[in-house]
Amino acid sequence: MSAKVLERFPAGAPRGSWPAEEYAAARRAEGEPATVVMDLRSDAFLVVVEGPEEDARP
């Protein structure tokens, strides 16, 4: 499986603010199975949609 990143949000949002979760909830309301994951390298929350692994062979 692979994942497509829909949006990135910095981890330093103000206390009580969850912009990545709100964005993912809005995508789910539109029927897209979005989830939030943490990217430790960039210190950001990513909203992703999982999809099938694409075959790179010709």
C-alpha positions as CSV (number, residue, x, y, z in Angstrom):
1,M,0.0,0.0,0.0
2,S,1.1,3.6,-0.6
3,A,-0.3,6.8,0.7
4,K,-1.1,10.2,-1.0
5,V,-0.5,13.3,1.1
6,L,-3.4,15.7,0.8
7,E,-2.1,18.4,3.1
8,R,0.6,19.2,5.7
9,F,0.2,21.1,8.9
10,P,3.0,22.2,11.3
11,A,3.0,20.4,14.6
12,G,3.2,23.8,16.5
13,A,-0.5,24.7,16.2
14,P,-1.9,26.8,19.0
15,R,-3.1,24.8,22.1
16,G,-6.6,23.4,21.5
17,S,-6.3,23.8,17.7
18,W,-6.3,20.6,15.6
19,P,-6.2,21.8,12.0
20,A,-5.0,18.5,10.5
21,E,-7.8,16.6,12.3
22,E,-10.4,19.2,11.2
23,Y,-9.2,19.0,7.6
24,A,-9.3,15.2,7.6
25,A,-12.8,15.2,9.1
26,A,-13.9,17.5,6.3
27,R,-12.4,15.1,3.7
28,R,-14.1,12.1,5.4
29,A,-17.4,14.0,5.3
30,E,-16.9,14.2,1.5
31,G,-16.4,10.5,1.3
32,E,-12.6,10.4,1.2
33,P,-11.0,8.0,3.8
34,A,-8.5,10.6,5.1
35,T,-6.4,9.9,8.2
36,V,-3.8,12.0,10.1
37,V,-0.2,10.8,10.6
38,M,2.8,12.4,12.2
39,D,5.9,13.0,10.1
40,L,8.7,13.1,12.8
41,R,11.4,14.2,10.3
42,S,9.5,17.4,9.3
43,D,7.7,17.8,12.6
44,A,4.4,18.0,10.8
45,F,1.0,16.3,10.7
46,L,0.1,14.9,7.3
47,V,-3.4,14.2,6.1
48,V,-3.2,11.1,3.9
49,V,-5.4,8.8,1.8
50,E,-4.1,5.2,1.4
51,G,-4.3,3.7,-2.0
52,P,-3.1,0.6,-3.9
53,E,0.6,0.3,-4.5
54,E,1.3,1.3,-8.1
55,D,3.3,-1.1,-10.2
56,A,6.3,0.7,-11.6
57,R,7.1,-2.0,-14.2
58,P,6.3,-1.3,-17.9
